[in-house]
Amino acid sequence: MCNEDLRNEIRIANVKQWEVADAIGISEMTMVKWLRKELSPDKKAMVRNGIAEVRAKHESNKQLG
């Protein structure tokens, strides 16, 4: 499966694909299409940054609530 590393990182971070897509400024459908084929290192880095941003947001919300 393509981009299995990113899929696992999303799952482990306990975030949703649509949240990552929103964080990096693309639509959920674009994210789904991106994950169908192996991404370039630049796009993988962009997705990883989105994962980290959403995870940090979740952790911040957890601490506040």
N, C-alpha and C positions, 0 to 999 in steps of 0.2 A: 504494500500500500504506500502511495506517495505521501511524503511529509509526515510519516509516522512519528518522527521525533517531535514535531510541533503539536500533533494531536495528543501525544502523551503529555507534553508540557502543559497543554490546556487542561487536560483531565486532572493531572496532579495538582495544578494550581487551583482547581475547583472553581474555574470560571467558565463562562459560556462563550461559544464562538461569536455570537452576536455582540457580546460585550467587548471582545477584542477588536472586532471589526469597527465598532463605534469608536473605540479609543484611537484607532489609527486612521479614522476618517473615510472608511469605505462602507459599502452596504453589506448586510449579512450575506446576500446572494453572491456578491463579489468574493467574499471570504471563502464561501463554499466552492466556488469555481477555482480560486487560487489553489486550494488544497487538493484539487484533483490531479494536478501535475506537479512534479518536484519544482520547488521554488528556487530562485537565485539566492545566493548568500545575502544580498541586500534586502530582498523581500523577507527572508527568514529573520533577519535582524529586526526589521520593522515589526513583524508579528511578535517576536520575543519582547520587544519594548512595550507593545500593547498588552501582552500578558502580564508583564511586570507592573504596568500602570494600573490595570484592573485589580490585580491581586493586592497591591498597596491600598487601593481605594476600599476594597473589602475589609482589609485588616484595620484600616482607620475607622470605618463604620462600626466594626465589631468593638473597638476600644471605646467608642463614644456611646454605644448603646448598651 
